[in-house]
């Protein structure tokens, strides 16, 4: 997989070794950074948040007996769920001079 971010200072590309991962697998890959002009920074920190989104319907059927007759009805209930399933934040590179010089990292 490939994820790209750009600003006037440069950009970053994160390339994972696989297209997708399943629960419990270690995510591996490379981070490519392009710096266009000197930027004051002590470190490069990576923050990743994995989200899951679900959408489904539940069907409920009811039968009502009234005066010997059966009346049937069907009801549908819509559900939505969104949840954070992964969160990581960590320093991936430290710049000892207190700034990042132009270049590719």
N, C-alpha and C positions, 0 to 999 in steps of 0.2 A: 504494500500500500504506500501511497505517497500523499503527504500533506505539506502545503506550502504557505508561508507567511511572508509579507513584504512591508517595508516602510521606507522612508527617505534615507535612513541610515544603512539599509541593506535588506537582507532577507534570510530566511531559514527554510530548509527543506528537511522533513523527517521522512525517512524511507524505512519501513518495516520489512523484515525478511520474508514475511508471508502476507497474503491478501487479508486474511482474517484469522482470528484466534478464538478458541473456545475456553470456557471457564477452567481455570487452573493452569493454563499454559503460560509460559514465560514469554513476554513480548521482547523481541530483539530487533535491532536494526542500526541505522546510522543517522547522525544529525549533521547536515551540511549547513555552514553559516557563511554568508558573504557580507562583509562590512565595507560600505562605500566611503565612509569618513570616520575619523577617530570618535569613539563614543565612550564617555566615562562609565566604567563598570568594573566591579571587582570579580564578578562571576557570571556565568551563564546558567540560568536555572530553568529546568524543564518542569512544566506542570501538565499532567494528563488527567482528563476526567472521561471515564467511559460511562455511557448512558444506555439504558434500554427503554424502549417504548413499546407498549402493547395496546391493542385495541380489539375488543371482542364483544359479541352479543350473547346474552343468555336467553334461552327460550323457556317459558313456563306455560304449561297448559293446565287449565282448570276445568273441572266439570261440576256443574251445579244441578242438583236434582230438585225440581220444584213441581209439585202436583203431578208426579209421575213422569215428567218430561225431563230429558237431559239437555242442558245448555252447555255448550263447549265454548271456551274462549282461549285464545293464545295471546300471551303478553311477551314483549321483547324488552330486555333491559340492556342498555349500551354501557360499556365500561371502558375507561381509559386509565392507563397507568404509565408513569414515567418515574424512573428511579436511577440514582447513581450506583453503578455496580463496581466501579474502579476509581481510585483516586491515588495519584502519585505526585510528589513534588520533591525535587532534589537538585542539587548543584551538579552539573555535568562537566563544567570546566571552570577553573579559577584563573584570573588574570592578575599576576603578581604586581604589575606596574600600575594598577588602578584604572586602566582604560584598555579598550579594544582598538587596536590599530587596523587600518584598512587592509583587507586581504580575504583569502578564503581559508576557512577552518573546517 
